[in-house]
């Protein structure tokens, strides 16, 4: 593609356009479509008319593993505004011709400057990768809101473009779990939008709701009114009252003619007859057949998910620049700890024991303040080493029967049983001093602040209430 322009500011040679300091690569779908080669250009111009091919090209770029490619500014070289979800939300706009490139220059410079600000930490976990990709894409485009968009091709019926693009439609329910993680980490705030019900086998949203026979599960049935004859109290399907001569209804029990509904008879219900097994029933079962995996779901066993609108927080914006690392799975392997689920079970046993034995018991926490900044400085391995050292310090100062867990990547919670609160608080204060000396010696170049406290276990409190009331204030630090 070679063109001549009167201005010396726009230069076109082959598929490369140069305007001032920026280079634009014009992409046409053919056998040479190689996103790996896009890194050397500042902007991608898609000169593609077919909507399905345009959808493919944008998807290939936005799902690339290299952030310098998946964050690349993409503009469509066309005069048409597209409404398709992926095209309209994951491209940066439409430019009608090469001569109009100057009109998008300021937007491109803004995107590129934000891309340059982003740090890309080495991330091992898939959830962390997806959170980083989503935040990066939103931040570089100046977007604060992550909206669920109704989308026919979505596996769950709703699409979060910046995140869902990374999933096959059969796996899109995983995006909801990742958004829950991001919200729990304080990266997003949310507003309820809708509720969806998914297959309990594959989490698919393509469900066919059917009324089926309670005996054989066949959806092939017919219905007829159930008739109640007042004078003789006979109740039966309307077919029992029909005769072969005329349209009159005659009672099969007393042979009287039914003339006026509400006077001679009424129709209190409907009777169904299964055409497969001939079973008669009044109440059918409702089943939801998944058209993705074929599973017959009882509607009460469908998996409910809340669809939410998400708003990026200040913390989310900071993490978009500095990177997000979720090491909670790594922390579960540290010796001397149990998972949070097991911790809550053990705490329930402890509350029951407290009720019967009448002695003292406590629960405490050890919290690393500004954990995101600390993680960015230390890196994954050093952060894990820090938390491991704190766990070992705890274990050496509490009872062997006590249990320790990670509430999240910055907070350790632990039990301190068979000890009254005042005596336990003295030990906690000593541990706090020991922890600070341990950290200042091991991590000399990093300022790490700890917060540690203890609360007595209270009879009558539920486990969730006990844990959350203690650690909830920490989420504001």
C-alpha positions in Angstrom: 0.0 0.0 0.0 1.8 3.1 -1.3 0.3 6.6 -1.3 1.6 10.1 -1.8 0.6 13.0 0.4 1.2 16.7 -0.1 2.3 17.1 3.5 5.7 15.9 4.6 4.4 15.1 8.1 2.5 11.9 7.0 4.6 9.4 5.2 3.3 6.1 4.0 5.5 3.3 2.8 4.2 -0.2 2.3 2.0 -0.9 5.3 3.8 1.6 7.6 2.6 5.1 8.3 4.8 7.6 10.0 3.4 10.8 11.5 5.8 13.0 13.5 7.4 10.7 16.1 4.8 7.9 15.9 4.7 4.8 13.6 1.5 3.1 12.6 1.3 -0.4 11.2 -1.6 -1.1 8.8 -3.0 -4.6 9.3 -4.9 -6.5 6.7 -6.0 -10.1 7.5 -4.0 -12.5 5.5 -1.6 -15.3 6.0 1.0 -12.8 7.3 -1.0 -11.8 10.4 1.7 -12.0 13.1 0.9 -10.0 16.3 4.4 -10.9 17.6 5.9 -8.4 15.1 3.7 -5.5 16.2 6.0 -4.6 19.1 8.2 -2.4 16.9 5.2 -0.1 16.0 3.5 2.5 18.2 -0.1 2.0 16.9 -2.0 -0.7 15.0 -4.4 0.4 12.3 -6.8 -2.4 11.3 -7.9 -2.0 7.6 -10.4 -4.8 7.8 -14.0 -4.6 6.6 -15.4 -8.0 7.6 -16.7 -7.8 11.1 -15.8 -11.4 12.0 -12.2 -10.9 10.9 -12.0 -7.6 12.7 -13.3 -9.4 15.9 -10.6 -12.1 15.4 -7.8 -9.5 14.9 -8.6 -7.5 18.0 -9.0 -10.7 20.1 -5.6 -12.0 18.9 -3.9 -8.7 20.0 -5.7 -8.3 23.3 -5.0 -11.9 24.4 -1.3 -11.8 23.5 1.1 -12.7 26.3 3.4 -9.6 25.8 2.0 -6.5 27.5 3.6 -4.3 24.9 1.4 -6.0 22.4 -1.9 -6.5 24.3 -1.8 -2.9 25.5 -1.0 -1.5 22.0 -3.3 1.3 20.7 -5.7 -0.2 18.1 -7.7 1.9 15.7 -10.0 0.8 12.9 -9.4 2.3 9.5 -13.0 2.7 8.4 -15.9 5.1 8.3 -18.2 2.7 10.2 -18.8 2.8 14.0 -19.1 -0.7 15.3 -21.5 -1.8 18.0 -20.3 -5.4 18.4 -19.1 -5.8 22.1 -15.5 -6.8 21.5 -14.8 -4.5 18.6 -16.4 -1.4 20.2 -14.9 -1.9 23.7 -11.4 -3.3 23.0 -10.5 -1.0 20.1 -9.5 2.6 20.8 -11.6 4.2 18.1 -12.3 4.6 14.4 -10.3 6.8 12.0 -11.9 7.3 8.6 -8.7 7.7 6.6 -4.9 8.0 7.0 -5.2 11.8 6.4 -7.2 12.0 9.7 -4.4 10.4 11.8 -3.6 13.8 13.4 -7.0 13.8 15.0 -6.2 10.8 17.1 -2.6 11.7 18.0 -3.3 13.2 21.5 -5.3 10.1 22.5 -2.5 7.8 21.3 0.2 9.8 23.2 -1.9 9.6 26.4 -2.2 5.8 26.1 1.5 5.3 25.3 2.6 7.5 28.2 0.5 5.5 30.6 1.8 2.2 29.2 5.4 3.4 29.9 4.4 4.1 33.6 3.4 0.5 34.1 5.7 -2.0 35.9 5.3 -5.6 35.0 6.3 -7.8 38.0 7.0 -11.5 37.5 3.6 -13.1 38.2 3.2 -16.8 38.7 -0.5 -17.2 39.5 -3.1 -17.2 36.7 -5.5 -15.1 38.8 -2.8 -12.4 39.4 -2.0 -12.4 35.7 -5.7 -11.8 34.8 -6.1 -9.1 37.4 -2.9 -7.3 36.1 -4.1 -7.5 32.5 -7.5 -6.1 33.3 -6.2 -3.3 35.4 -3.5 -2.4 32.9 -5.9 -2.2 30.0 -8.4 -0.1 32.0 -5.7 2.3 33.4 -4.1 3.0 30.1 -7.5 3.8 28.6 -8.5 6.0 31.5 -11.4 3.7 32.4 -12.7 3.5 36.0 -15.8 1.3 35.4 -15.8 -2.3 34.4 -19.3 -2.9 33.1 -21.1 -6.3 32.6 -22.4 -6.1 29.0 -25.2 -8.4 27.8 -23.6 -10.5 25.0 -25.1 -13.4 23.1 -21.7 -15.1 22.6 -20.8 -15.1 26.3 -20.9 -18.4 28.1 -22.7 -16.7 31.1 -24.7 -14.1 29.2 -22.7 -11.1 30.4 -19.3 -10.0 29.3 -16.6 -7.9 31.0 -14.6 -7.0 27.8 -11.2 -6.2 29.4 -11.2 -9.5 31.4 -13.5 -11.9 29.6 -11.6 -11.6 26.3 -9.0 -13.9 28.0 -11.4 -16.8 28.4 -13.1 -19.3 26.1 -16.8 -18.9 26.5 -17.1 -22.2 28.3 -14.7 -20.9 31.0 -16.1 -17.4 31.5 -17.5 -18.1 34.9 -13.9 -18.1 36.1 -13.9 -14.4 35.4 -16.5 -13.9 38.2 -14.2 -15.6 40.7 -11.2 -13.4 39.6 -13.3 -10.3 40.1 -14.3 -11.4 43.6 -10.6 -11.8 44.4 -9.9 -8.3 43.1 -12.8 -6.8 45.0 -11.7 -8.6 48.2 -8.2 -7.1 47.7 -9.7 -3.6 47.5 -8.9 -3.1 43.9 -12.6 -2.6 42.9 -15.8 -1.5 44.6 -19.0 -3.1 43.2 -22.6 -2.5 42.6 -25.2 -5.2 42.1 -26.5 -5.4 38.6 -28.1 -8.8 38.0 -28.2 -12.4 39.1 -27.5 -15.4 36.8 -28.0 -19.1 37.3 -25.5 -21.5 35.7 -25.1 -25.2 35.2 -23.8 -27.0 38.3 -21.6 -29.2 36.1 -19.8 -26.8 33.6 -20.9 -23.4 34.9 -22.5 -22.7 31.5 -25.3 -20.2 31.0 -26.9 -21.8 28.0 -29.9 -23.4 29.7 -33.1 -24.8 28.3 -35.8 -24.6 31.0 -38.4 -27.4 30.6 -41.5 -28.7 32.4 -41.0 -32.4 32.8 -42.9 -35.5 34.0 -42.0 -36.3 37.6 -41.9 -40.0 36.8 -39.8 -40.2 33.6 -38.4 -36.7 33.1 -40.0 -36.4 29.6 -41.0 -32.9 28.5 -43.5 -34.4 26.1 -46.9 -33.9 27.8 -50.3 -32.4 27.3 -52.5 -30.6 29.7 -56.2 -30.4 30.3 -58.5 -28.8 32.8 -59.5 -30.6 36.0 -63.3 -30.3 36.5 -65.1 -30.4 39.9 -68.8 -31.2 39.6 -70.6 -29.6 42.6 -73.8 -31.8 43.0 -72.0 -35.1 43.2 -68.4 -33.9 44.1 -66.8 -35.8 41.2 -63.4 -34.5 40.2 -61.7 -35.6 37.0 -60.1 -34.4 33.8 -62.3 -32.6 31.3 -62.0 -35.5 28.9 -64.0 -37.7 31.3 -67.0 -35.2 30.9 -67.0 -34.9 27.2 -69.4 -37.1 25.1 -69.0 -38.2 21.5 -72.3 -36.7 20.3 -72.1 -33.0 21.1 -70.1 -30.4 22.9 -72.0 -30.8 26.2 -70.2 -31.8 29.3 -71.9 -34.8 31.1 -70.8 -36.0 34.5 -69.5 -39.6 34.3 -70.6 -40.3 37.8 -74.2 -38.9 38.0 -74.9 -38.4 34.3 -76.1 -34.8 34.9 -75.2 -32.2 32.3 -72.8 -29.4 33.3 -74.3 -26.2 32.1 -72.9 -23.1 34.0 -69.3 -22.8 35.3 -69.4 -21.4 38.8 -72.9 -22.8 39.3 -72.7 -26.5 38.3 -69.0 -26.9 38.3 -65.6 -25.2 38.4 -62.1 -25.9 37.1 -59.8 -25.9 40.2 -56.6 -27.0 38.5 -54.9 -28.4 35.5 -54.0 -32.1 34.9 -51.0 -33.1 32.9 -50.6 -36.4 31.0 -47.1 -37.6 30.0 -47.1 -38.8 26.4 -44.1 -41.0 27.1 -45.2 -43.0 30.2 -48.9 -41.9 30.4 -48.4 -40.8 34.0 -50.9 -38.2 35.1 -49.8 -35.4 37.5 -50.8 -32.0 38.6 -47.4 -30.5 39.5 -44.6 -30.9 37.0 -40.9 -30.7 37.7 -38.9 -27.8 36.2 -35.5 -28.8 34.9 -32.8 -26.8 33.3 -30.9 -28.7 30.6 -27.5 -27.3 29.8 -27.0 -27.1 26.1 -23.2 -27.0 26.5 -22.6 -30.2 28.5 -26.1 -31.8 28.4 -26.5 -32.0 32.1 -30.1 -32.0 33.4 -30.1 -29.6 36.4 -32.8 -29.4 39.0 -33.5 -25.6 39.1 -32.8 -25.5 42.9 -29.3 -26.9 42.3 -28.3 -24.3 39.7 -25.3 -22.2 40.7 -26.2 -18.6 41.4 -23.8 -15.8 40.7 -24.2 -12.1 41.2 -23.3 -10.0 38.2 -21.9 -6.6 39.4 -20.6 -3.3 38.1 -17.1 -2.7 39.2 -15.4 0.6 39.9 -11.6 0.8 40.1 -10.4 2.2 43.5 -7.3 4.3 44.1 -5.6 1.2 45.3 -6.6 -0.5 42.0 -5.1 2.3 40.1 -1.9 2.1 42.1 -1.8 -1.7 41.5 -2.4 -1.1 37.8 0.9 0.8 37.7 3.0 -1.2 40.2 1.6 -4.7 39.5 -0.5 -7.2 41.6 1.0 -10.3 43.1 -1.3 -12.7 44.9 0.9 -15.0 47.0 -1.9 -16.5 49.2 -1.6 -19.9 47.5 2.2 -19.8 48.0 1.6 -18.9 51.7 -0.5 -22.0 52.3 2.6 -24.1 51.8 4.4 -22.5 54.8 4.9 -25.0 57.6 3.1 -24.5 60.8 -0.1 -23.1 59.2 -3.5 -24.4 58.3 -5.9 -23.1 55.6 -8.5 -20.5 56.5 -11.3 -23.1 56.1 -9.6 -25.4 58.6 -8.8 -22.5 61.0 -12.5 -21.6 61.2 -13.5 -25.3 61.9 -10.9 -25.4 64.7 -12.1 -22.1 66.1 -15.7 -23.5 66.2 -14.4 -26.4 68.2 -12.6 -24.0 70.5 -15.8 -21.9 71.1 -17.7 -25.1 71.9 -15.0 -26.2 74.3 -15.0 -22.7 75.9 -18.7 -23.0 76.5 -18.4 -26.4 78.4 -15.0 -25.9 80.2 -15.3 -22.3 81.3 -11.7 -21.3 80.8 -10.0 -18.4 78.9 -9.0 -18.4 75.3 -8.0 -15.7 72.8 -7.6 -15.0 69.1 -5.0 -12.6 67.6 -3.5 -11.2 64.4 -0.2 -10.0 63.0 -0.6 -7.6 60.1 1.9 -6.2 57.7 0.9 -2.6 56.9 1.1 -1.2 53.3 1.6 -4.8 52.1 1.3 -3.9 48.4 4.2 -1.5 48.6 6.3 -3.9 50.6 5.5 -6.7 48.1 6.6 -4.5 45.2 9.9 -3.8 46.9 10.7 -7.2 48.2 9.3 -9.4 45.3 7.5 -12.7 45.6 10.2 -14.9 47.2 11.3 -12.3 49.8 7.7 -11.6 50.8 7.2 -15.3 51.3 10.4 -15.5 53.3 9.1 -12.5 55.5 5.8 -14.2 56.2 7.5 -17.5 56.9 9.8 -15.9 59.5 6.8 -14.3 61.2 4.9 -17.6 61.4 7.9 -19.4 62.9 8.3 -16.6 65.5 4.6 -17.0 66.4 4.8 -20.7 66.6 7.8 -20.6 69.0 5.9 -18.3 71.4 2.4 -19.8 71.5 1.2 -23.2 72.6 1.8 -26.3 70.3 -2.0 -26.8 70.3 -2.7 -23.4 68.9 -3.4 -22.9 65.2 -2.1 -20.3 62.8 -3.5 -19.3 59.4 -3.3 -16.6 56.7 -6.4 -14.4 56.5 -4.9 -12.9 53.4 -1.4 -12.1 52.0 -0.8 -9.5 54.6 -2.5 -10.8 57.8 -1.7 -13.8 60.0 -4.4 -14.9 62.5 -3.8 -17.3 65.4 -5.4 -18.7 68.5 -3.9 -18.4 72.0 -5.8 -20.9 74.2 -5.7 -21.7 77.9 -4.4 -18.3 78.7 -6.2 -15.3 80.3 -6.3 -12.2 78.3 -3.9 -10.1 80.5 -1.2 -12.7 80.6 -1.6 -13.4 76.9 -1.3 -9.6 76.1 2.0 -9.5 77.8 3.3 -12.3 75.6 1.9 -10.5 72.5 3.7 -7.3 73.4 6.9 -9.2 73.8 6.4 -10.9 70.4 5.8 -7.6 68.8 9.1 -6.3 70.0 10.8 -9.5 68.9 9.2 -9.3 65.4 10.4 -5.7 64.9 13.9 -6.7 65.8 13.8 -9.8 63.5 12.6 -7.7 60.6 15.0 -4.9 61.0 17.9 -7.4 61.1 16.7 -9.6 58.2 15.3 -6.9 55.9 17.5 -3.9 56.6 16.8 -1.9 53.4 13.0 -2.0 53.7 10.8 -0.2 56.2 8.2 -2.8 57.3 5.6 -1.8 59.9 3.7 -4.4 61.8 0.4 -4.3 63.8 -0.3 -7.0 66.3 -3.2 -7.4 68.7 -5.3 -9.9 70.7 -8.9 -10.3 71.6 -10.6 -12.7 74.1 -12.9 -15.2 72.5 -16.5 -14.4 73.5 -19.3 -16.9 74.1 -22.2 -16.6 71.8 -20.3 -15.2 68.8 -20.3 -17.0 65.5 -17.0 -18.0 63.9 -17.4 -15.6 61.0 -18.3 -12.8 63.3 -15.4 -13.5 65.6 -12.8 -13.4 62.7 -14.3 -10.5 60.7 -14.8 -8.2 63.7 -11.1 -8.5 64.5 -9.6 -8.1 61.0 -12.1 -5.9 59.3 -10.5 -2.6 60.6 -7.3 -3.8 59.0 -8.7 -3.5 55.5 -8.7 0.3 56.0 -5.0 0.5 56.7 
